[in-house]
Every structure is written in C-alpha cells, then in structure tokens.
Amino acid sequence: MSTFSKLLAALKELQNFPQPFRRNALIVFLFTFAISPQFLAAQTGGRIAGAVKDATGALIPEGQVVLVNTETGVKQTAVTGSDGVFTFAAVPVGHYALDVTMDGFNPYRQTANLKIDVNTALTIDVVLKVADSSQTINVIENTAEVHTTDTQIGQTIESKQVVDIPLNGRSYTDLLAVQAGVSPITTSGAGNTISGGGFGTVPAAGQANTGQFSIHGQRESDNAYDLNGASVQETIGQQAGIIPNLDSIAEFRILSSNVDAEYGSFTGGIINVVTKSGTNNFHGNLFEFFRNTHLDARNYFSPERAAFHQNQYGGTFGGPIRKEKIFFFTDYQGQRYIQGIETGFVSVPSMANRNGDFGSASAFTGTVNGPYLAKILSQRLGQQVTQGESFAQVFPNGVIPRSAWGAAPTRLLQYIPEPNGGVNQFSTGAYKRRINDDKTAGRVDFNSSRFGTSSIYYFNDRYNLDDPYPSGLGGATLPGNGFAYDAASFGLDQTLVFSNIHTFGAKTVNEARFGITCRCRTMASMPLASTCPTTMAPATSLTIIRATAGPISISLLSRRML
C-alpha cells in the first residue's frame, strides 16, 4: 500500500472515534504537515508594504488602504497601524492600483510601478495632503520601485519575453541557459530531453528539455521546480516533470542566491512558474509553428535528406465567468513530430562480397574443420576437399562460387542493404522517430469577501513516442524492419493545484495550498497499447520495461502576518 493510501485509510479510521477526538486529531495532522519543510510550498506572487505619512512626515494611523488588481478588479483591504504601516502579504502576480483614504486628507491613488512578479517585495511610501478641496492625488509616474525588504537574488522572465523569443520545441526551460550563473551539465547543448538517473530514459512531454542545469555551481539535482506554488519535480533526476504550454505562462522567476527559508531544502536554483488567469475581458490567441523537410538542407555526410516534419499548434482562451468574482483560463498545445533518424555509416558487404568475391586468398587464413564440412564442400564444388586443407586452396583468389553457398546466407542477404556510401558503407534516414503530444490545462479563480481568493489549476499531458533506435531498451544499431527494433513509450503527466488566500482582519493573512503531481511512463522494446491510467493516482515504482515515476507531491503552506 502506498503512503498516500495509508494516510487515507488512517483518516477513515478516525470516523470510529468521538467527534472531539476527530477534530483534535485533524488539527494535529494538518499542523504537522504545515510545519514540515518538505511540504512548504513556493510563493506564486509577492508582497507590498509601506507607510502612510502627512506632509510633515508624521505617521498616519487608521488609514484605509485598498489594493486593486487593474485586470480583474479584485480588491484587498488593509488598515494602517499605530505606526502608520500597512502590509499586503500575499499579492498574486499582476498590475495593481493603490488607493489610500483618510478623513481630513485628499484621496490618494498610485498606479506607477505597481507590478507584482513572482517572489517580489515592494515598499511604497504614501504622502497625504491636507484636504483643501474635492480632489484626488493620482500618482502615475514615480521613481523606480525599490525592493528594500527582499534579499533574494533572481531574475523574472515575463510572458512577452517567453513568447517573443524563438524556442525550438517551445519549452520554457530552454530560457534558463541564457540567465547569469546558469550552465548546462554537458557541453553538447542547453539541456537534456530526458531525466537523468540510473534508469536514464524518462522523457518529459515527448522530447521537451527537462532543465538539467547547474545554477551557480550546484548539482542539477539541487534545483527546485514549482508550478503555481506546487512542486512538479520528478523524482529520478530531480528535473522539471511538468512542462506547461508556453503561451499559458504568465511569468517565471529564477531565484539563485539568498533565498527565503521556505526554500531551505534546495542549494541550487528555484524555478517558480506562474500560469495566466482570466480577467474582466475575454482574451485568447491561436498559433502554429512548423518545420519540414523542404526547409532543411541535407547533411553533408549523408547520401539522402532525412524526413523532418514538426507541427506545434494550439491556443489559449480566458475571461470572466462573473466579472470581478470568477475567472477562467484554458489552453491547449498539440505537437506532431516526425524525424528520419540517420544511422551514420554502417559497414555492410560490398557488391563484390555479395557475389562471393573477397579480393584475395590472403583473407582466407583458416582451414577446413572436420570431415562433415569437407564432405559438403566436395559435393558442392565437384572436387575433392580434405579435412585440414587451407581455404586459400579451396577458394582460389578469394572467390566463393555460389554453388558453395548454403541456404541461410542466400536468404539473409536480401535483408542486408547494399552499400550507398563508398565501397562497403551504408547510411539511411528512412526509419522515423514519431512523437504525438497533447497538452491541455485549465484554471479557475474565485474571489469572495467571505472565503478570500481561491484558485484551481489542472494540467494534463498525454504523449507517445516511437523510436526506431532507442538506447537502453533493446534497440538496434543496424536498420531494422520497423517492428522488431522499435521502442514505444507512452506518458501521462497530471497536476492539480488548489490554493486559498484569506485575510482575517487588517493584519492577519493565511495562505494555504495543496498540490498533487502524477507521472506515468510505459516503455517497451516493441509497440504496445498505452497502459497509463486515465485518472490521477499515486505512482511509486519504476521498472525497466514499464516505467512509472513520480510519487505524489503534496504542498501545504500557512502564513500569518502580524
């Protein structure tokens, strides 16, 4: 029984106990998870804090401060304390306006430099003027934002940068290599398309870069990958197990140094990805990226141009279900990939060899072994051949007449290709690697004055890979017939994340998050039907032929700001 199943069974057993005991046991259970470092979740937004003063610099208590998301209209409210300080501890990614009101002062509104990114902290000082007329102070330009309360070192990549930069394969992990202090673990490329580890072959999304990078000299297994605050790190090579649609990413941030205590389990980099949400306006896009054989040149060392077709298409759509209350965002990306895999030059019999001519008798250094072989050669050559006689004497000039051939080599020769590069070299790209990958995701955000702000995100990625020359799964180095040597790989990746941010009064904020990630892999050295489940379930074992990797990842976070 898996750990997750045992936990469920334990919770069911609580039904047999009195209600007070059940309530107390549940509180202890949740508290234990909340304080465990391995269950702490990552931030999906930032923080805003500041002080409200008058023109003389005196602090103003009991001021009403409202933070408004300009895209969704969702509001957060705070009241300045006796020290004039206000704090918004959990602010989702987006653009905001800050409104401050206080009796006897003109209303204040600021929209400049109020953009919240992942893991950012802004400090804003508000100066109110004594009311002299009915007017509002509107700050639309201001000095550069100052992150005086955030010591973390990192870089934020926004949606426009993610989409505008050409990426072959459309994986956000390809952008990691261009950041300062980030280097691939090999010199052959920006990253690997399979997860590392002793089993060696655990592809992500068909062939996406899984993000095997060293950040500031740390091992690639020391990095953390979070999606909407929940861990999506696979458990073999500790790389990204979930690669969302590029157009669905609002932004992601790489934290490389001086990270907060919640990331204490990792000594490398922290990669935190946040997906887009709906707004008060409907918005979306459609896209297709393609490459094909006609756009590519032939490999100089190959006698033919291998087939290549890659189509990546899809779209996004989001908007309000109920304005300023409920929003949705959904996305889809499909990939169809066909690539002729070049074998390189393989040694095969030359045309002279195929006719029995091996050039010279010097190649025949052996002798006739045993009376049976001597008898067979005597019958087929029509001359006396004796045991121990040199092959150079039996086959003058190194030519073996067809009359001496057996049935087996005669039949096998039709399956060995003729040379097409040099005297005895053969190369082909006729056998194709095929990938079909379909990603779908949906997100719903709720805003309630009673229950706070909640979000539900679900991601589903189903793919299959057919590789004619696989490594580590019994693949061949010589061209096969397309069936005996192929390896089929099927994958199903799913993620479900739920979060809730609730404000209790003016100074207390609680942020709770639950995430579950399941990854299924089925691999075999012959085509077979996919056996991955259609529903989310824990995966805790790994085998060579049918591989399943990625146990459930549960993230619980609770914050209380005083």
N, C-alpha and C positions, 0 to 999 in steps of 0.2 A: 504494500500500500504506500502511495506517495505521501510526502509530508503534508501537502495540501489536503489530501483526502483524510489524513489523520486529524487535522485541525477541524475539518467539517464534522467528522464523527464526534470529536470532543465537544463541539458546540451543541450538537444534537443531544448528547448525554445530559447537558445542563437542563433540558426540559423536565427531567425527573426530579429536580431539586426545587425547593420553595422559591417563590419569586424574589424575596430579598437577597437570597444567596445568588440567584442567577444574575441579578442586576449588579451586585458587587463583583462577581467573577468576570462579567463582561467588561466592567470598568478597568479591572486589573489587566485583563487581556489586551485591551486597546492601549492602555498606558504603557505596557511593556513594549509593544510594537512601536509606539510613538517615540520612545526614548532610545531605541536600538539604532546605532549608527548605520547598519546596513539597510535599514528601512527608511532612512531620511530621504526625502525627495528633493529634486532641484527646483529652483525658482523658475517661474515662467514669465515673470515681469520684473518690476523694480520698486523703488521706494522714493517718496517725495517728503521732504521735511523742510521746515523753515520757521521763521519768527515774524510776527506782526508788530510793527512799531509806528509811532507817530513821527511828525516832522522833527521833533527834538531828540528822537532816539529812545524815548521811553517805551517799554514793552506794553502791549495792549492785551489784557486777559479777556476771556469770554467772547472772543471774536468768532463769527460764523465763517467757516472756510468750506467751500464746495469745489470739488474736482469733477469736471465734466469731460467725458470722452466725446470728442467732436464728431466721431464717426458713428457712434451708436446712441449717444445721448445718455448713457448710463452715468449715474452720479454717485459720488462718495462724499460724505459729510464729516467734518471734524470741527472741534471747538478748541480754541487756544487755551492753554492752561494758565495758571497764575504767573508763569514765566513768559507768556506770550508765544509759546512754541506750539506748533501743530505738526502732526505726522500722519502720512498715509503709508502704511507698512506694506500693503500688498496691492500694487497697481499693475494691471495687465498691460501688455505691450500695446502701444498706440499713441495717438496725438491727443493732447488734453488742453483744456482751458481752466484757469484757476480764478474763482470768484471769492472775494472777501467782503463781508459787510459787518458794520458795527455802528450802533447808534451814535450820532454826533459826528460821523465821518462820511466822506463821499465813498460810494461803492467802488471797488477795485476789481479789475479784470485783467488777467495776463494770459496771452496765448503764445508769446515768444519763447522758444527754447523749452517747450514743454512736451517733448517727445520721449517716451519711455521705451527703452530697449531691454533685452534680457539682462538680468543681473546688474542693473544700473541704479545709482542713488543720486538724486538731485537735491540740492539745497537752495531754497528760494527765500529771500528776504523781502518782505512786503512793507511798504511805507504808505500809510494812510494820511490823507489831508483832511483837516477840519472842514466840516460841511459848511459851505457858504452859498451854495445854490444847488439846484437839482441837476447834477451831472455825475458822470461815471468816469473814473480814470481807467483808460484802456491802454495797456502796455502791449504793443505789437512788435516792438524791437527792443532788444536788451543785450547786455553783454553776454559773452559766451557762457554756457552753462558750466558750473563748477561742481565736480564730484568730490566734495570735501569729506564725505562720510564713507566713501568706497575705496578701499585699498587694493582691491583685486585688479590684476593686470590682464587685459584681454582685448579682443577686437570683435566688433559686431559686423556681420555681413547682412545687409538688408535685402529685401525681396527684389528690388530693382537690380542690384548687383548680381544676385543669384540668377535671375532670368536673362539679363543682358549679356553676361559673359558666356561665350560659346563653350559648351561642355560636351565632349563626345561620350554619350551614354547617359547624360542628364542625371548625374549623381552629385549631391551637394558635397560629398566627401572629397571630390576632386579639387574643391576650392581650399581644402586645408593646407595643401602643399605650398600655396603661394603666401602663406602667413609667416611672419617672422618667428624664428625658432622652431619651425616645423620641417622635418625632413623625412623622406620615405625610408623604410627599413632596408631597401635594396637600391642599387644604382640603376636598375633596369627600368624604373618607371615611377610614377607618382604614388602608386599604391597597388595592392593586390586585389584580385577579384574573387579570391577565396579566403576564408578564415583560416588562420594558422592552427598549429597544434599537431598532436601526434597522428590524427586521422587525416589531416591535410586537405580534404576536399569537402567544404561546406559552403557552397556558393550562396550569395545574397542577391535576391531579385534577378536570378539568371546569371548575370555577369557583372553586377554593379561593384564598384570599388568599396570595399568594406572598411576602409580607413585605417590601414596598418601604418601608422606614422609614429615617429619618435618626436615628442614635444619637449624641447629644452633638455635633450639628452636622456630622457627617461624611456623605459621599455614601452613598446606599443601596447602591451597588456596592462599598463598602468593608467591608461586613459579611460574616461567615462563618457558614455553616450546617452543623452536623455532626450526624450521626445515629449513635449508638453508637460515636463516635470517628472515623468516616469522613466525609469531605466529601460533601455532597449538594447542592452549589451548582451551579445551572445556569449555562451559560457565555454567555448572551446579556445578561441584565440582572443576573447575579450574585445572584439571589434563591434562595429555597428551591425546589429541584426536586422534592423528595420530601416529601409531607405524610402522615404515618402516621395511623392510626386514633387518635382522641383517647383512647379507653379503653385503648389499649396503651401509653400514655406513662407511665413511672414518675415522671419529672420532667424539667424542662429549666431551664437557667440562662442568664441573660444577663450576660455579662461586658462591662463598659462602659469601664473605666479600669484602668491599671496591670497589664495582662495579662502573663502569663509569656512567655518568649522563644519558645515554640513557636507563638505566635500573631503573630509579628512581621510576617507578610505582610499583616496587616489593621489599618487605622487606625480602623475603626468598632467595632461591637459583635460579640461572639462568642456565637452562639446554639448551645448544646450540648444535644441531646435524647438521653435515655436511655430505652429501652423496658423494659417489665416482663419479668421472668424467672419461671420456675416456682419453687415452694417445696416443702417436705416435705408440704404439704397441697394437695389439689385445690381449685381455686377458679376462678370464672368469673362471667360475667354476660351477660344479654341486654338489648337496648334497641331502642327505635324512637322516633323523633321525626318528627312530621308537621305540615305546614301545608297548608291547602287554601283554595279559593275562598270557601267559606261562612264562613270565619273572618276574611275581609278585607273592607274597605269599598271602594266604588267611588271611583276617582279623580274628584275634583270636576269636573275639566275634561274628563272622558271620558264619552261617551254610554252606554257599557256597561262592565260589570265584566269585566276580562280574566281568563281562566282561570289558576289557580295551584294546583299540586299539588307538594309536596315530601315525600318519604319517605326517611328515613335510618334504617337498621336494621342489626343485626348482633350480635356478641357476642365474648367472649373466653373462653379456657379454658386453664388451665395446671396443672401439678402435677409429681410426681416420676415418672421412669421407673425410677430406683433411688434410694431415699432417701439423701440426703447425698452422692450421687455424680453422678447425671444428672437434669436437669430440662428440661421443655419448656414453651413458652407459644406459643399461636397466637391469631390474631384475624382477624375479617372485618368489613367495613363495606360495605354497598351503598347507593347513592343513586339515586333515580328522581325526576327533576325536570322539570316541565312548567310553562312560564310563557308566557302570552299577551303578546306584545311589542306595546305600544301605539305606534302610528305618530306620535301627535300629530296636529294638524290639518294636512291637506294640501289645497291648493286644487284643486278639481275643477269641471267645468262645472255651473252652476246648472240648475234644472229648466227655466227659460226658455231658457237656452242650448241645452239638449238638444233643444228644439223649434225651434231656429233663431232665437230672439228675442234679440238682443243690445242691446236697450234703446233706442238712438237712433242716428240716422245719423251723429252726430258721431264715433262709434267707427270709422267707415269713412273713413279718410283716404287710402287708396290708389286706384289706378286699374286698369282692365282692361289687362293687359300682354300684348300680342301678338295677332295675328289668330286663332290657334287657340283661345285662351280666349274671345275674343269670339264665335267661331262656336259653341262648346259652350253658352255661356250663352244665346245667341239661340235655339238649338234647345230647351233645357230650359225657358226662361221664356216662349217663344212670342211674343217681341218682339225688335225689332232692338236689339242691343248692339254698340257700335262700340269699336274699339281706342282706348285713352286716356280712355274715359268714366269718370267718378267712380263708385266703388262706392256712394256715398250716393244717386246717381241710379238705379243698377241695383237696389238693395235699399232701397226707401223705409222709413223708421222703423227701420232696422237689423234687419229681419226677412228671413231667408233661407228661402224656401219649400223644402220637402222635394224638390220636383221638380228643384231645382238641386243637390241633394247627389250626390256621387259614391258609388261602391260601397264604397270603402275607409273613409271616415268612418262610413258606415252600419253596417258590420260591427265596426269598432273601438269604437264607442260602447257595445256590450254588455259590454265588458271594463273600462270606466271606471265606478267605483261612483257611485251617486247621493249627493248631499250629505246628511249626517245631523247636522250641527252648524252652523247658520247657513245663509245663502243658498248659498254655494259652498264649504263646508268639510266635510271627511270625516275620520273617525278610526275606527280599529278595533284590536282586540287579538286578532283571530281567528287570526292566524298565530303559531305557538307555537315557543318555544325549548325543546329537549329535551336532557337530559343523562342518560346512564346511566353510572354509575361503580361499579366493584367493586374493593375493596382487600383483599388477603389478605397475611398475614405470619406467619412462624414463627421461633421462636428456640429453640435447644438449648444448654444449658450443661453442661459436663463438669468434674468435679473429680477430679483424680488426684494421688496423692502423688508419682508419678514424673514426670508431664508438666505438672503445675501446673493452673491453671484456664483452660479454653478456652470460647469462645462462638462460635456460628454464627448469623447473623441473615439472613433473606431476606425481601424485600418486593416485592410485585407489585401494580401499579395499572393497570388497563385501563379506559379510558373512551371514550365517543364523544359528540360534541356536534353538534347540528343547529340552526343559527342562521338564521332567516328574513331577518334584516337584518344581515349581518356587515359589519364595517369592514375595509377593506384587502384583501378577497378578491373584489372584483367584485360586492358586494351592492347591492341596490336601495334607494332611499329611498321608493319607492311600493310598495304591496302587490302582490305577485306571485302566481303560481298555485301556489306551494308547491314548485315543482321548479326553475324557471329561475333563481330568485334565492337559493335556499338555499345555505348553505355547510356542508359536512360536515367535521368534524375528529375524527380518531382519535388516541388516545395510548396509549403503553405505557411505564410507568416501572418500572424494576427496580433493586434494590440488594442486594448481597451483601457482608456484613462478617464477617471472621474475626479473632478476637483470642486471644492466649495470654499469660498472666501466669505466670511461673515464678520460683521463689525458689531461688537457689543459696547454700546456707549461711544464716547468720543475717544477713548484711549486704548481699547482692547480689541484686537483683531485676531481671529482664528483662521488658519488656512489648513485645510485637510485635503489629502489627495490619495487616490487608490489607483494602481496601475497593474495590469496583467499582460504579459507578453508570452505568446506561444509560437514555437517554430517547429515545423515538421519537415523532415527530409527523408525521401525514399530513393535509394540509389541501387542500381543493379547493372551487371555486365550484359544485359540483354533487355530489349524492350518489354515493358510490362505495364499494367494499368496502375494508375496512382492509388496508393493506399493511405494517403494523408486524410485525416478526419475532416469533416465539413464544419465541425463546431470547435470552439476553443476548449482545450483540455491540457492539463499539465504534461510536460514531456521531460522525462528524467533519465533516459537511457540512450546509448549510442552504440551501434553495431556497424560493421564494415559494409555489408550488402544493403541493409535497410537502416539508414542512419536517422536518428531522431535526436535533435539537440535543442536545448534552451528551456530550462525549467521556468516555472512561473516567477515573475519578478513583482513583488509587492512593495509599494512605496507609500508610506504614511508620514505625513508631516503635520505638525501642530505648532503654531506660533502664537505667542501672546505678547503684545506690545503694551508696555505700561507708560 
